[in-house]
């Protein structure tokens, strides 16, 4: 059943809850701007976002050069050429040395982050850094049609509604996951009245290819440009469960619990015998 937003927004007093927000689309991204505007009505919000797009940077940190905070406006900063993980780590160092934020939200990303894409995603990487630092964290992404040309026209309304309701629920009931686990949310490209509800999902299997184009620059030197593959996936079945891809296909919001422990425990015995 779709979570209801309207009557619960007033339960959350701004002074009682502090949210640290980042993204990987850059500080000017519409998804970030719209989300921050909505969150600021119900919570204290600090924003630290990359100065430019950092899509597919994963959970990377910048170790080869210094980074600088640039204040955009009160409570809103861009980190000069930083990644989402840089943003979270350094924001905690600079702004939260005495009291940690109650929640990290990374997004709203322009484009899906489903299946194995979570390992590429800078959006999910920002949430990963949050949980590594002991803070409850959410990554949220807006799935697109037609390679995201028209996604801004949706105004991210459904994604914002879901995020607001989850914030209220976390405030009331606590975060549902244990340490080093995060919520990865993907939202179908629909208006709120068109969505069918929410599904708790597992990460499906994405179809991957070497999607890159080859060109020559004006001086005849060859260069490559990695492209954006189509959102295709392998049909998988797990009894009683649905994948994030299937949920989105059928008009549901997908919420997937993600853990940072990538150990394949079912293969430990096999590996011991093999070695």
Secondary structure by P-SEA (a helix, b strand, c coil): ccccccccccccccccbbbbbbbccccccaaaaaaaaaaaaccbbbbbbbccccccccccccccbbbbbbbccccbbbcccccaaaaaaaaaaccccccccccccccccccccccccccccaaaaaaaaaaaacccbbbbbbbbcccccccccccaaaaaaaaaaaaaaaaaccccccccbbbbbbbcccccccccccccccbbbbbbccbbbbbbccccbbbbbbbbcccccccccccccccaaaaaaabbbbbbbbbcccccccaaaaaaaac
